[in-house]
Amino acid sequence: MTEVSALSQHYTYRKLFRFTLPSIASMIFTSIYGIVDGFFVSNYVGMIPFAGLNIIMPFIMMLGAVGNMVGIGGSALIGKTLGLGDNKKANNLFSFFTYFMAEAGILLCIIGNLLLPNVAVLLGAEGEVLENAIIYGRICLFGVIFLTLQFTMQSFLITAGKPKLGFIVTILAGVTNIVLDALFIAVLNMGLVGAALATVIGQMVGAVVPIIMFALPKNQWILKLGKAKFDGRSLLKACANGSSEFLSNVSMSVVGMLYNAQLLEYAGNYGVVAYGVIMYVNMIFISVFFGFTVGTSPIISYNYGAENIPELKSLFKKGLVIITGFSLAMLLFAQLLALPLSMIFTSYDQQLLQFTAHAFRLYSISFLFCGMAIFGSALFTALNNGLISAILSFVRTVIFQVAFIFLLPMLWDIDGIWLSAVFAEFMAALIAGIFIIAMRKHYKYI
């Protein structure tokens, strides 16, 4: 089966799940190895360094979100171009976007390091927490070029019809991170420095390996890394397509900063540590939604470009059913596993453990609604409607989150902070449903 036929075939529920499974697995594994630093730092280095890591991590991920924007937005444009039958242009776009991200990563590294101390202070870090935040941030920011390219390559591998290879690369990067975390922290006692170095080296593997494979002379994939012409219009289109994913990542980082600020006021370092644990676990759960939508987006883009309306309708219906099933399953698992998952990070402090488990049970109710909001935004990205996708992402991750973070604690104190995600995701799902119904005749997915 060629890569194009992989995008153009009819998808049953089984085929769709099998095609997206590597993307889901990649996202889950990325989330798992992304929390390895937190596990080792929390258990081997201490609560204060762990708090410093959690305070600065949103800033680092905010810069890395540029890779998601170009990767997902560019993939939608490349997928549509392949559907139109213009493989030469698709390859030019792929190569151009890859080179652009390498240069953008260098610029982000410089900007990030210049802003780091002020950002850490702005986020409420002080004393030892501030020192640890800067140490971890400095090292991780030098790896931002690899972080952005890793995000970009994950999307392009799926568009090239190689989701399984994307999963293998993710495993290689993750295993590298995990092994080096154990070596640097548990064996060599390098502390927070070791955690940051392990992260950067893992990201390097995740970025460099797929680039080499795309560039191999013997590469017979539908996408090949080669010469490229500057295409500003397509770059703007890709950024517009992926703006929702960029806004989602940036706003999640900003909201994470606001959560930490509110929690420092209401619960001190306990609150910051508990939120860090919840975010780690939350990343694993919602990565199922993101993995599925990233996996289906190139297929939707291809069929939209090819004007295959029956398959577009089929994909939409099946996607909605699968997302609903995931939502119910994850809510159930989260409620049952709240205590065991919290123990991974906080077993050394019984009071902190109970505090974290209670917070996660409240926060996890949001899983019932966030899948619909994520699916809606990803759908319009795949259809190359970056504006609607960005609106859905913005209201989900900024407007509602910020509003409820400040409003609900007035009613329910610390519990109001945990429940703010539930109210925000419900409202976002409602808005996504309204847009999906309103645009059904234009795009004909219903």
C-alpha positions as a printed NumPy array, in Angstrom:
array([[  0.   ,   0.   ,   0.   ],
       [  1.424,   3.397,  -0.988],
       [  1.284,   6.37 ,   1.329],
       [ -1.356,   8.138,  -0.801],
       [ -3.592,   5.034,  -0.881],
       [ -3.279,   4.911,   2.904],
       [ -4.959,   8.341,   2.994],
       [ -7.47 ,   7.666,   0.218],
       [ -8.902,   4.278,   1.247],
       [-12.29 ,   3.798,   2.918],
       [-11.997,   3.608,   6.695],
       [-14.088,   1.29 ,   8.812],
       [-14.013,   1.722,  12.585],
       [-11.314,  -0.952,  12.774],
       [ -9.159,   0.553,  10.032],
       [ -9.496,   4.054,  11.454],
       [ -8.516,   2.892,  14.91 ],
       [ -5.563,   0.915,  13.549],
       [ -4.332,   3.883,  11.507],
       [ -4.605,   6.31 ,  14.424],
       [ -3.355,   3.883,  17.091],
       [  0.35 ,   4.674,  16.477],
       [ -0.42 ,   8.397,  16.785],
       [ -2.339,   7.81 ,  20.012],
       [  0.432,   5.587,  21.35 ],
       [  3.049,   8.185,  20.354],
       [  1.2  ,  10.935,  22.191],
       [  0.723,   8.761,  25.275],
       [  4.346,   7.688,  25.312],
       [  5.5  ,  11.282,  24.758],
       [  3.44 ,  12.278,  27.777],
       [  4.831,   9.421,  29.844],
       [  8.459,  10.185,  29.132],
       [  7.641,  13.872,  29.534],
       [  6.769,  13.234,  33.18 ],
       [  9.861,  11.148,  33.878],
       [ 11.789,  14.277,  34.894],
       [  9.058,  15.047,  37.398],
       [  9.094,  11.532,  38.816],
       [ 12.844,  11.432,  39.362],
       [ 13.102,  15.02 ,  40.589],
       [ 10.189,  14.623,  42.997],
       [ 11.416,  11.335,  44.451],
       [ 15.218,  11.757,  44.277],
       [ 15.889,  15.511,  44.412],
       [ 13.065,  16.982,  46.499],
       [  9.861,  19.014,  46.588],
       [ 11.487,  22.463,  46.1  ],
       [ 13.327,  21.517,  42.858],
       [ 10.11 ,  19.816,  41.715],
       [  8.208,  23.052,  42.324],
       [ 10.85 ,  24.993,  40.37 ],
       [ 10.56 ,  22.572,  37.446],
       [  6.759,  22.845,  37.417],
       [  6.757,  26.638,  37.55 ],
       [  9.051,  27.092,  34.526],
       [  7.88 ,  24.151,  32.404],
       [  4.811,  25.992,  30.963],
       [  7.123,  28.706,  29.594],
       [  9.322,  26.141,  27.826],
       [  6.325,  24.332,  26.347],
       [  4.882,  27.651,  25.195],
       [  7.957,  28.208,  23.011],
       [  7.861,  24.614,  21.778],
       [  4.248,  25.136,  20.672],
       [  5.519,  26.833,  17.502],
       [  6.527,  23.365,  16.312],
       [  3.004,  22.082,  16.83 ],
       [  1.565,  25.036,  14.921],
       [  3.737,  24.539,  11.834],
       [  3.583,  20.743,  12.031],
       [ -0.183,  20.355,  12.339],
       [ -1.084,  23.398,  10.251],
       [  1.47 ,  22.483,   7.608],
       [  0.265,  18.881,   7.532],
       [ -3.293,  20.049,   6.817],
       [ -2.043,  22.104,   3.868],
       [  0.247,  19.316,   2.606],
       [ -2.552,  16.734,   2.96 ],
       [ -4.936,  18.909,   0.96 ],
       [ -2.245,  19.471,  -1.709],
       [ -1.7  ,  15.705,  -1.997],
       [ -5.451,  15.252,  -2.353],
       [ -5.377,  17.699,  -5.255],
       [ -2.67 ,  15.539,  -6.877],
       [  0.204,  18.049,  -6.718],
       [  2.945,  15.917,  -5.125],
       [  5.762,  18.254,  -6.235],
       [  4.27 ,  21.221,  -4.415],
       [  3.541,  19.051,  -1.375],
       [  7.216,  18.094,  -1.147],
       [  8.353,  21.692,  -1.549],
       [  6.032,  22.72 ,   1.293],
       [  7.25 ,  19.897,   3.521],
       [ 10.92 ,  20.747,   3.002],
       [ 10.349,  24.479,   3.408],
       [  8.414,  24.044,   6.67 ],
       [ 11.14 ,  21.773,   8.061],
       [ 13.948,  24.247,   7.312],
       [ 11.871,  27.099,   8.669],
       [ 11.354,  25.295,  11.978],
       [ 15.091,  24.659,  12.387],
       [ 15.794,  28.39 ,  12.042],
       [ 12.835,  29.374,  14.222],
       [ 14.069,  27.039,  16.968],
       [ 17.391,  28.876,  17.184],
       [ 15.606,  32.216,  17.503],
       [ 13.276,  30.858,  20.201],
       [ 16.283,  29.575,  22.163],
       [ 17.836,  33.066,  22.208],
       [ 14.591,  34.838,  23.114],
       [ 13.755,  32.274,  25.791],
       [ 17.081,  32.625,  27.561],
       [ 16.825,  36.412,  27.552],
       [ 13.353,  36.328,  29.109],
       [ 13.82 ,  33.39 ,  31.499],
       [ 14.74 ,  35.144,  34.802],
       [ 12.   ,  37.76 ,  34.507],
       [  9.434,  35.146,  33.503],
       [ 10.323,  32.948,  36.488],
       [  9.876,  35.875,  38.869],
       [  6.646,  36.886,  37.161],
       [  5.331,  33.355,  37.721],
       [  5.848,  33.709,  41.458],
       [  9.15 ,  31.865,  41.864],
       [ 11.381,  33.146,  44.632],
       [ 14.286,  31.941,  46.778],
       [ 15.326,  28.34 ,  46.16 ],
       [ 12.357,  27.709,  43.866],
       [ 13.536,  30.57 ,  41.619],
       [ 17.108,  29.22 ,  41.531],
       [ 15.914,  25.765,  40.538],
       [ 13.518,  27.12 ,  37.916],
       [ 16.331,  29.052,  36.21 ],
       [ 18.754,  26.105,  36.31 ],
       [ 16.247,  23.747,  34.702],
       [ 14.985,  26.376,  32.261],
       [ 18.413,  27.432,  30.963],
       [ 19.362,  23.907,  29.924],
       [ 15.972,  22.986,  28.452],
       [ 15.846,  26.185,  26.414],
       [ 19.012,  25.159,  24.571],
       [ 17.027,  22.14 ,  23.41 ],
       [ 14.046,  24.151,  22.121],
       [ 15.235,  23.735,  18.524],
       [ 14.922,  19.955,  18.94 ],
       [ 11.627,  20.237,  20.831],
       [  9.994,  22.256,  18.05 ],
       [ 11.363,  19.985,  15.317],
       [ 10.233,  16.892,  17.218],
       [  6.666,  18.214,  17.347],
       [  6.803,  19.115,  13.657],
       [  8.208,  15.743,  12.554],
       [  5.516,  13.818,  14.451],
       [  2.829,  15.438,  12.297],
       [  4.769,  15.107,   9.036],
       [  5.412,  11.383,   9.569],
       [  1.653,  10.818,   9.812],
       [  1.025,  12.85 ,   6.652],
       [  3.713,  10.792,   4.906],
       [  1.705,   7.672,   5.786],
       [  4.239,   6.531,   8.399],
       [  2.434,   6.744,  11.756],
       [  4.031,   3.491,  12.984],
       [  7.494,   4.864,  12.296],
       [  6.508,   7.997,  14.204],
       [  5.663,   5.805,  17.175],
       [  9.013,   4.004,  16.958],
       [ 10.88 ,   7.317,  16.909],
       [  8.873,   8.474,  19.92 ],
       [  9.826,   5.297,  21.785],
       [ 13.512,   5.84 ,  20.95 ],
       [ 13.358,   9.416,  22.216],
       [ 11.446,   8.394,  25.326],
       [ 13.677,   5.482,  26.238],
       [ 16.698,   7.75 ,  25.816],
       [ 15.169,  10.266,  28.218],
       [ 14.168,   7.644,  30.786],
       [ 17.507,   5.817,  30.785],
       [ 19.464,   9.062,  31.053],
       [ 17.185,  10.32 ,  33.844],
       [ 17.924,   7.174,  35.826],
       [ 21.653,   7.454,  35.095],
       [ 22.072,  11.2  ,  35.67 ],
       [ 19.775,  11.545,  38.707],
       [ 19.603,   8.203,  40.522],
       [ 23.17 ,   7.018,  39.805],
       [ 25.337,  10.1  ,  39.221],
       [ 23.378,  12.425,  41.557],
       [ 23.315,  15.271,  39.018],
       [ 19.963,  16.51 ,  40.337],
       [ 17.961,  19.005,  38.303],
       [ 20.826,  19.484,  35.833],
       [ 20.72 ,  15.771,  35.006],
       [ 16.953,  15.893,  34.49 ],
       [ 17.245,  18.789,  32.048],
       [ 20.108,  17.196,  30.103],
       [ 18.194,  13.928,  29.777],
       [ 15.201,  15.817,  28.401],
       [ 17.229,  17.718,  25.797],
       [ 19.066,  14.597,  24.579],
       [ 15.759,  12.726,  24.257],
       [ 14.302,  15.594,  22.21 ],
       [ 17.395,  15.537,  20.002],
       [ 16.75 ,  11.892,  19.154],
       [ 13.072,  12.641,  18.422],
       [ 13.989,  15.42 ,  15.994],
       [ 17.145,  14.237,  14.255],
       [ 16.185,  10.607,  13.503],
       [ 13.081,  11.405,  11.365],
       [ 14.91 ,  14.245,   9.566],
       [ 17.667,  11.814,   8.55 ],
       [ 15.092,   9.287,   7.337],
       [ 13.203,  11.907,   5.306],
       [ 16.508,  13.002,   3.727],
       [ 17.888,   9.537,   2.81 ],
       [ 18.586,   9.229,  -0.947],
       [ 16.798,   5.851,  -1.036],
       [ 13.653,   7.341,   0.507],
       [ 10.627,   6.404,  -1.621],
       [  8.028,   8.036,   0.628],
       [  5.446,  10.424,  -0.702],
       [  7.27 ,  13.177,   1.251],
       [ 11.017,  13.639,   0.799],
       [ 13.319,  16.236,   2.312],
       [ 15.136,  18.149,  -0.416],
       [ 15.511,  21.589,  -1.912],
       [ 12.791,  24.089,  -1.169],
       [ 11.68 ,  27.524,  -2.296],
       [ 10.556,  30.162,   0.154],
       [  6.754,  30.304,   0.174],
       [  5.567,  33.032,   2.507],
       [  1.92 ,  32.678,   1.559],
       [  1.881,  28.956,   2.354],
       [  3.749,  29.598,   5.61 ],
       [  1.094,  32.092,   6.667],
       [ -1.61 ,  29.613,   5.639],
       [  0.039,  26.828,   7.62 ],
       [  0.377,  29.09 ,  10.667],
       [ -3.27 ,  30.101,  10.301],
       [ -4.308,  26.429,  10.014],
       [ -2.238,  25.506,  13.056],
       [ -2.999,  28.636,  15.039],
       [ -5.569,  26.77 ,  17.12 ],
       [ -2.972,  24.194,  18.171],
       [ -0.494,  26.995,  18.87 ],
       [ -3.078,  28.905,  20.896],
       [ -4.015,  25.709,  22.686],
       [ -0.428,  25.025,  23.736],
       [  0.41 ,  28.631,  24.566],
       [ -2.781,  29.23 ,  26.467],
       [ -2.361,  25.953,  28.354],
       [  1.026,  27.26 ,  29.411],
       [ -0.387,  30.663,  30.357],
       [ -3.269,  29.042,  32.206],
       [ -0.755,  26.779,  33.945],
       [  1.04 ,  29.89 ,  35.133],
       [ -2.239,  31.346,  36.421],
       [ -3.067,  28.085,  38.186],
       [  0.313,  28.17 ,  39.919],
       [ -0.189,  31.804,  40.957],
       [ -3.64 ,  31.073,  42.391],
       [ -2.465,  27.891,  44.085],
       [  0.508,  29.64 ,  45.683],
       [ -1.989,  32.043,  47.233],
       [ -4.498,  29.406,  48.351],
       [ -2.264,  26.427,  49.207],
       [  1.415,  27.418,  48.909],
       [  3.966,  24.946,  47.525],
       [  1.581,  22.04 ,  48.223],
       [ -0.79 ,  23.472,  45.637],
       [  1.943,  23.9  ,  43.018],
       [  3.204,  20.344,  43.528],
       [ -0.327,  18.89 ,  43.389],
       [ -1.076,  20.808,  40.194],
       [  2.194,  19.59 ,  38.68 ],
       [  1.168,  15.993,  39.375],
       [ -2.314,  16.569,  37.935],
       [ -0.858,  18.123,  34.775],
       [  1.471,  15.164,  34.279],
       [ -1.384,  12.679,  34.566],
       [ -3.702,  14.96 ,  32.584],
       [ -1.175,  14.978,  29.738],
       [ -1.398,  11.199,  29.474],
       [ -5.201,  11.156,  29.427],
       [ -5.82 ,  13.962,  26.932],
       [ -3.004,  12.716,  24.71 ],
       [ -5.507,  10.047,  23.645],
       [ -7.738,  12.792,  22.199],
       [ -4.84 ,  14.659,  20.619],
       [ -3.319,  11.474,  19.211],
       [ -6.601,  10.438,  17.596],
       [ -7.279,  13.864,  16.086],
       [ -3.692,  14.233,  14.825],
       [ -3.97 ,  10.777,  13.268],
       [ -7.279,  11.456,  11.509],
       [ -6.533,  15.028,  10.363],
       [ -4.423,  14.099,   7.283],
       [ -7.145,  11.684,   6.131],
       [ -9.814,  14.367,   6.519],
       [ -7.605,  16.932,   4.737],
       [ -6.937,  14.518,   1.871],
       [-10.612,  13.66 ,   1.342],
       [-11.577,  17.311,   1.638],
       [ -9.051,  18.199,  -1.091],
       [-10.259,  15.26 ,  -3.228],
       [-13.934,  16.273,  -2.627],
       [-14.799,  12.748,  -1.452],
       [-17.909,  13.764,   0.492],
       [-19.176,  10.252,   1.401],
       [-15.834,   9.403,   3.053],
       [-15.728,  12.802,   4.763],
       [-19.142,  12.105,   6.304],
       [-18.05 ,   8.632,   7.332],
       [-14.882,   9.936,   8.99 ],
       [-16.788,  12.604,  10.901],
       [-19.375,  10.158,  12.23 ],
       [-16.809,   7.571,  13.26 ],
       [-14.594,  10.205,  14.851],
       [-17.48 ,  11.511,  16.935],
       [-18.406,   8.018,  18.16 ],
       [-14.803,   7.137,  19.056],
       [-14.216,  10.439,  20.882],
       [-17.385,   9.894,  22.942],
       [-16.242,   6.401,  23.898],
       [-12.808,   7.675,  24.914],
       [-14.386,  10.406,  27.051],
       [-16.497,   7.999,  29.083],
       [-13.653,   5.51 ,  29.515],
       [-11.157,   8.118,  30.683],
       [-13.512,   9.615,  33.231],
       [-14.037,   6.162,  34.733],
       [-10.31 ,   5.334,  34.794],
       [ -9.408,   8.71 ,  36.294],
       [-11.842,   8.311,  39.17 ],
       [-10.665,   4.779,  39.912],
       [ -6.936,   5.516,  39.595],
       [ -6.723,   8.942,  41.251],
       [ -4.994,   7.656,  44.391],
       [ -2.565,   5.163,  42.74 ],
       [ -1.486,   7.753,  40.152],
       [ -0.95 ,  10.397,  42.82 ],
       [  1.191,   7.951,  44.817],
       [  3.744,   7.801,  41.989],
       [  4.809,  11.358,  42.805],
       [  3.722,  12.065,  46.374],
       [  3.989,   8.828,  48.344],
       [  6.658,  10.451,  50.567],
       [  4.05 ,  12.802,  52.136],
       [  0.67 ,  11.378,  53.194],
       [ -1.022,  14.76 ,  53.535],
       [  0.185,  15.85 ,  50.102],
       [ -0.93 ,  12.501,  48.657],
       [ -4.502,  12.866,  49.893],
       [ -4.606,  16.515,  48.828],
       [ -3.46 ,  15.595,  45.297],
       [ -5.807,  12.621,  44.894],
       [ -8.826,  14.703,  45.941],
       [ -7.834,  17.478,  43.528],
       [ -7.42 ,  15.029,  40.642],
       [-10.856,  13.46 ,  41.213],
       [-12.44 ,  16.888,  40.822],
       [-10.275,  17.954,  37.882],
       [-10.787,  14.691,  35.969],
       [-14.52 ,  15.34 ,  35.484],
       [-13.329,  17.617,  32.673],
       [-12.36 ,  14.539,  30.62 ],
       [-16.058,  14.028,  29.914],
       [-16.151,  17.22 ,  27.83 ],
       [-12.648,  18.069,  26.587],
       [-12.621,  15.4  ,  23.855],
       [-15.476,  17.084,  22.016],
       [-13.784,  20.482,  22.193],
       [-10.456,  19.075,  20.935],
       [-12.18 ,  17.142,  18.138],
       [-14.066,  20.225,  16.969],
       [-10.954,  22.364,  16.787],
       [ -8.947,  19.638,  15.012],
       [-11.762,  19.076,  12.51 ],
       [-11.652,  22.666,  11.275],
       [ -7.848,  22.628,  11.185],
       [ -8.022,  19.576,   8.905],
       [-10.564,  21.411,   6.739],
       [ -8.062,  24.295,   6.468],
       [-10.341,  26.681,   8.347],
       [ -7.814,  28.068,  10.788],
       [-10.085,  30.88 ,  11.955],
       [-12.851,  28.707,  13.407],
       [-10.299,  26.269,  14.794],
       [ -8.471,  29.127,  16.502],
       [-11.699,  30.524,  17.941],
       [-12.618,  27.136,  19.421],
       [ -9.146,  26.691,  20.856],
       [ -9.045,  30.219,  22.248],
       [-12.371,  30.025,  24.065],
       [-11.492,  26.574,  25.412],
       [ -8.011,  27.246,  26.691],
       [ -8.081,  30.965,  27.46 ],
       [-11.461,  32.662,  27.868],
       [-13.289,  30.046,  29.914],
       [-10.252,  28.766,  31.798],
       [ -9.125,  32.209,  32.933],
       [-12.638,  33.293,  33.86 ],
       [-13.369,  30.222,  35.985],
       [ -9.903,  30.147,  37.603],
       [-10.654,  33.511,  39.187],
       [-14.421,  33.169,  39.702],
       [-14.908,  29.689,  41.162],
       [-12.445,  29.983,  44.101],
       [-14.709,  32.768,  45.384],
       [-17.463,  30.171,  45.687],
       [-15.615,  26.979,  46.611],
       [-12.155,  28.085,  47.746],
       [ -9.397,  25.667,  46.638],
       [-11.923,  23.197,  45.151],
       [-13.062,  25.981,  42.841],
       [ -9.613,  26.03 ,  41.227],
       [ -9.777,  22.305,  40.446],
       [-13.364,  22.572,  39.158],
       [-12.556,  25.496,  36.862],
       [-11.297,  23.045,  34.223],
       [-14.622,  21.158,  34.327],
       [-16.717,  24.274,  33.715],
       [-14.322,  25.528,  31.024],
       [-14.321,  22.243,  29.067],
       [-18.117,  21.976,  29.243],
       [-18.567,  25.462,  27.788],
       [-15.926,  24.794,  25.118],
       [-17.644,  21.557,  24.064],
       [-20.925,  23.434,  23.784],
       [-19.377,  26.101,  21.544],
       [-17.668,  23.433,  19.407],
       [-21.025,  21.684,  18.905],
       [-22.622,  24.939,  17.792],
       [-19.906,  25.582,  15.175],
       [-20.028,  21.99 ,  13.901],
       [-23.788,  22.231,  13.357],
       [-23.56 ,  25.719,  11.834],
       [-20.89 ,  24.724,   9.265],
       [-22.311,  21.313,   8.324],
       [-23.817,  22.453,   5.006],
       [-20.674,  24.264,   3.924],
       [-18.28 ,  21.357,   4.493],
       [-20.863,  18.565,   4.073],
       [-19.44 ,  16.301,   6.804],
       [-22.984,  15.66 ,   8.032]])
